[in-house]
């Protein structure tokens, strides 16, 4: 009787998962910063997590090291970095002063982040790669922590600022689970050649961001958030226009 062979353990790809782990660490660091009242550090940690989250998937595709494990691990890291960290940061900075209303808003945001990621995992194989369904969780996180960064940087506080944060927390959370379409920009080819003017535009954008990072980054993601409403309205209008000839034909 031959001895039974032990099943071979499956390894994981190091580079993309190392980037995912780094993004997870940044999200965890943001949580500790929020708890300890280091709000600017926490905000920066969330933005660092965004950069690392954008890199891990691209590195995996470029090096042909994509895996189901990596995809699931990335989603779990996103839940920490873009679901829990922004919610806890918002609650620690100002929502805690609103009592039950504050923690409910933070919980709604975190829950919407989890639902957004779960829906993405289920539908990513059949979804239109050109668009995201619902506001992506990194963009929602950037919008929320960007507002906090603006408030902290300009030393703005008080009841008005707190209720503004409450509104943004709820809106950004609900937009994540909405059916509003957002450009994914996955069709952009970063490895190909681009006109020289593109390099100049990128340089100017970086210069503007450097002048006032909190306000500029917040405005960028606010514009992206509003762009989804405009894009969805255009897609609905186009769909109705395409169906109209069929109705007229009958």
C-alpha positions in Angstrom: 0.0 0.0 0.0 1.5 3.3 -1.1 1.7 6.1 1.5 -0.7 8.9 0.9 0.9 12.1 -0.5 0.5 15.2 1.5 -1.4 18.0 -0.4 1.0 20.7 -1.7 0.5 24.0 0.0 -0.2 26.9 -2.3 2.1 29.8 -2.1 1.2 33.5 -2.6 2.8 36.1 -4.8 5.0 38.3 -2.7 5.2 41.7 -4.5 1.5 42.5 -4.9 0.5 41.1 -1.5 3.4 43.1 0.1 1.9 46.3 -1.3 -1.6 45.2 -0.1 -0.1 44.6 3.4 1.5 48.0 3.3 -1.9 49.5 2.4 -3.5 47.6 5.3 -0.8 48.9 7.6 -1.4 52.5 6.5 -5.1 52.0 7.2 -4.4 50.6 10.7 -2.0 53.4 11.3 -4.8 55.9 10.4 -7.0 54.3 13.0 -4.4 54.6 15.7 -3.8 58.2 14.7 -7.5 59.0 14.9 -7.8 57.3 18.3 -4.8 59.3 19.6 -6.1 62.6 18.2 -3.4 62.9 15.5 -5.9 63.7 12.7 -3.5 65.0 10.1 -1.3 62.0 10.4 -4.4 59.8 10.1 -5.6 61.6 7.0 -2.2 61.2 5.3 -2.1 57.5 6.2 -5.4 57.1 4.4 -4.1 58.8 1.3 -0.9 56.6 1.4 -3.2 53.6 1.6 -5.0 54.9 -1.5 -1.7 55.1 -3.5 -0.6 51.6 -2.4 -4.0 50.2 -3.2 -3.8 51.6 -6.7 -0.3 50.1 -7.1 -0.9 46.5 -6.0 -3.5 45.7 -8.7 -1.4 47.3 -11.5 1.7 45.5 -10.3 -0.1 42.2 -10.2 -1.3 42.7 -13.8 2.0 43.9 -15.1 3.9 41.0 -13.5 1.2 38.5 -14.2 0.8 37.6 -10.6 -2.9 38.0 -10.2 -4.7 35.5 -7.9 -8.0 35.0 -6.2 -6.2 35.1 -2.9 -4.8 38.6 -3.7 -8.2 39.9 -4.8 -9.9 38.8 -1.6 -7.0 40.0 0.6 -7.1 43.4 -1.2 -10.8 43.7 -0.4 -10.2 43.0 3.3 -7.5 45.6 3.4 -9.8 48.1 1.6 -12.4 47.5 4.3 -9.9 48.5 7.0 -8.3 51.4 5.1 -11.4 52.9 3.4 -14.2 51.6 5.5 -13.3 51.5 9.1 -10.4 54.1 9.2 -12.4 57.0 7.7 -15.5 56.2 9.8 -13.4 56.1 13.0 -11.6 59.3 12.0 -14.8 61.1 11.4 -16.3 59.9 14.7 -13.1 60.8 16.6 -12.8 64.3 15.1 -16.4 65.5 15.5 -19.2 63.0 15.2 -18.7 61.8 18.8 -20.1 65.1 19.9 -23.4 64.3 18.3 -24.1 61.3 20.5 -26.1 58.5 19.0 -26.5 60.4 15.7 -22.8 60.5 15.3 -22.0 56.9 15.9 -24.9 55.8 13.7 -23.5 58.0 10.8 -20.1 56.5 11.3 -21.6 53.0 11.4 -23.6 53.6 8.2 -20.5 54.7 6.4 -18.5 51.6 7.5 -21.4 49.3 6.6 -21.8 50.8 3.2 -18.1 50.4 2.6 -18.4 46.7 3.4 -21.5 46.3 1.2 -19.7 48.1 -1.6 -16.7 45.8 -1.5 -18.9 42.7 -1.3 -21.0 43.8 -4.3 -17.8 44.5 -6.2 -16.4 41.1 -5.5 -19.6 39.4 -6.7 -20.1 41.4 -9.8 -16.5 42.3 -11.0 -16.4 39.4 -13.5 -19.5 40.6 -15.4 -19.4 44.3 -14.7 -18.6 46.9 -17.4 -14.9 47.6 -16.8 -15.3 51.2 -18.0 -17.4 52.2 -15.0 -17.8 51.6 -11.3 -21.2 51.0 -9.9 -21.4 53.3 -6.9 -18.7 55.6 -5.6 -15.4 53.6 -5.2 -14.5 53.1 -1.5 -11.0 54.8 -1.9 -12.7 57.9 -3.5 -15.4 58.0 -0.7 -12.6 57.8 1.9 -10.6 60.5 0.2 -13.7 62.8 0.1 -14.4 62.2 3.8 -10.9 62.5 5.2 -10.2 65.3 2.7 -12.9 67.4 4.4 -11.5 66.6 7.8 -8.1 67.7 6.6 -9.5 71.0 5.3 -11.2 71.6 8.6 -8.1 70.8 10.7 -5.8 72.7 8.4 -7.9 75.8 8.6 -8.7 75.4 12.3 -12.4 75.2 11.6 -14.6 73.6 14.3 -17.9 74.0 16.0 -21.4 72.9 15.3 -21.6 73.9 11.7 -18.4 72.0 10.8 -19.6 68.9 12.7 -23.0 68.8 10.9 -21.2 69.3 7.6 -19.0 66.3 8.4 -22.2 64.4 9.4 -23.8 65.1 6.0 -20.6 64.2 4.1 -20.3 61.0 6.1 -23.8 59.9 5.2 -23.7 61.0 1.5 -20.3 59.4 0.8 -21.4 56.2 2.5 -24.7 56.0 0.6 -23.1 56.8 -2.7 -20.9 53.8 -2.3 -24.0 51.5 -2.4 -25.9 53.5 -5.0 -26.3 52.6 -8.7 -24.6 55.8 -9.8 -21.9 55.1 -12.4 -18.3 56.5 -12.1 -15.5 56.4 -14.6 -13.0 53.6 -13.6 -10.2 55.0 -15.8 -9.1 51.4 -16.3 -8.9 52.0 -20.1 -5.9 54.4 -19.5 -2.6 52.9 -20.7 0.1 54.1 -18.3 2.8 52.0 -20.0 2.3 53.6 -23.4 3.6 56.8 -24.9 1.7 60.1 -24.3 2.0 63.5 -25.8 4.5 65.9 -24.2 1.7 68.2 -23.1 0.4 65.5 -20.8 3.7 65.5 -18.8 3.3 69.3 -18.5 -0.3 69.0 -17.3 0.7 66.5 -14.7 3.5 68.8 -13.5 1.1 71.7 -13.2 -1.4 69.5 -11.3 1.3 68.4 -8.8 2.3 72.0 -8.4 -1.2 73.1 -7.6 -1.6 70.2 -5.1 1.6 71.2 -3.4 0.3 74.8 -3.0 -2.7 73.7 -0.9 -2.8 69.9 -0.5 -5.9 69.7 1.8 -8.2 72.0 -0.3 -7.0 70.8 -3.7 -7.3 67.1 -2.9 -10.7 67.6 -1.4 -11.9 69.5 -4.4 -10.5 66.9 -6.8 -12.5 64.1 -5.1 -15.5 66.3 -4.7 -15.5 67.0 -8.5 -15.1 63.2 -9.1 -18.1 62.5 -6.8 -20.3 65.0 -8.6 -19.1 63.7 -12.0 -20.8 60.4 -11.3 -24.2 62.1 -11.1 -23.5 63.9 -14.4 -22.3 60.7 -16.1 -25.3 58.7 -14.8 -27.7 61.3 -16.1 -26.0 61.2 -19.5 -26.1 57.4 -19.7 -29.8 57.4 -18.8 -30.5 60.1 -21.4 -28.6 58.1 -24.0 -30.4 54.9 -23.1 -33.8 56.6 -23.5 -32.7 58.1 -26.8 -31.6 54.7 -28.1 -35.0 53.1 -27.1 -37.1 55.8 -28.6 -36.8 54.7 -32.3 -37.9 51.2 -31.2 -41.0 52.6 -29.6 -41.8 54.8 -32.6 -41.4 51.8 -34.9 -44.3 50.1 -33.2 
